[in-house]
Amino acid sequence: GENVEQHPSTLSVQEGDSAVIKCTYSDSASNYFPWYKQELGKRPQLIIDIRSNVGEKKDQRIAVTLNKTAKHFSLHITETQPEDSAVYFCAVNFGNEKLTFGTGTRLTIIP
Amino acid sequence: NAGVTQTPKFQVLKTGQSMTLQCAQDMNHEYMSWYRQDPGMGLRLIHYSVGAGITDQGEVPNGYNVSRSTTEDFPLRLLSAAPSQTSVYFCASSYSGRYQPQHFGDGTRLSIL
């Protein structure tokens, strides 16, 4: 089946520290892995994505790493700031026209 | 360029009523989709469309109908509302359903009494 597991469900980090969120998926044919950020009451917005032919991608303080052998990928946020507080969702495209989402991680940055 | 526009933003229905959630995009995207978001369950795909005249079911299609008569519009119909359909509904679009980021609308918060 097409399953995505996301951990942890909640995460609190001190401002300035790093945060890591991990997702595992079920199908090795998967080839597109986006991450979305959703602030309270707002729409999900893409923050970074990676395709299966790439192992790592960075955009300023945000990075995503992909391990296709182990079927997991992770979001890394460095030098966290209060505005990073939000719910983060991973998603997987299993080679079809559907995007399957993880259940989300509520990240809280402690000032 | 408004992106993805959803109406209404809020709606309260009684059990058994029907209604249509509207979604329109002005980015000439071929792919459009509907998700529902419930606490602790992430976003679940209801229906999607890869182009005008083509629709298909997602993960949780029961109780919902869709049609795609134009590239721009993708309405979601609740035929007979049930309390289990209380949720936040998001419409999204992209150039393709494969390997492309989804652009989301602002959502419709729907309550069924």
HADDOCK unambig.tbl for C-alpha pairs under 7 A between the chains (distance, minus, plus):
assign (segid A and resid 32 and name CA) (segid B and resid 99 and name CA) 5.17 0.50 0.50
assign (segid A and resid 42 and name CA) (segid B and resid 106 and name CA) 6.35 0.50 0.50
assign (segid A and resid 43 and name CA) (segid B and resid 104 and name CA) 6.20 0.50 0.50
assign (segid A and resid 43 and name CA) (segid B and resid 105 and name CA) 6.39 0.50 0.50
assign (segid A and resid 43 and name CA) (segid B and resid 106 and name CA) 5.06 0.50 0.50
assign (segid A and resid 43 and name CA) (segid B and resid 107 and name CA) 6.66 0.50 0.50
assign (segid A and resid 44 and name CA) (segid B and resid 104 and name CA) 6.46 0.50 0.50
assign (segid A and resid 46 and name CA) (segid B and resid 101 and name CA) 6.88 0.50 0.50
assign (segid A and resid 93 and name CA) (segid B and resid 98 and name CA) 6.76 0.50 0.50
assign (segid A and resid 93 and name CA) (segid B and resid 99 and name CA) 6.65 0.50 0.50
assign (segid A and resid 95 and name CA) (segid B and resid 98 and name CA) 6.66 0.50 0.50
assign (segid A and resid 96 and name CA) (segid B and resid 98 and name CA) 6.14 0.50 0.50
assign (segid A and resid 97 and name CA) (segid B and resid 97 and name CA) 4.31 0.50 0.50
assign (segid A and resid 97 and name CA) (segid B and resid 98 and name CA) 5.27 0.50 0.50
assign (segid A and resid 98 and name CA) (segid B and resid 97 and name CA) 6.38 0.50 0.50
assign (segid A and resid 101 and name CA) (segid B and resid 42 and name CA) 6.26 0.50 0.50
assign (segid A and resid 101 and name CA) (segid B and resid 43 and name CA) 5.92 0.50 0.50
assign (segid A and resid 102 and name CA) (segid B and resid 42 and name CA) 5.96 0.50 0.50
assign (segid A and resid 103 and name CA) (segid B and resid 40 and name CA) 5.97 0.50 0.50
assign (segid A and resid 103 and name CA) (segid B and resid 41 and name CA) 4.94 0.50 0.50
assign (segid A and resid 103 and name CA) (segid B and resid 42 and name CA) 4.07 0.50 0.50
assign (segid A and resid 104 and name CA) (segid B and resid 42 and name CA) 5.81 0.50 0.50
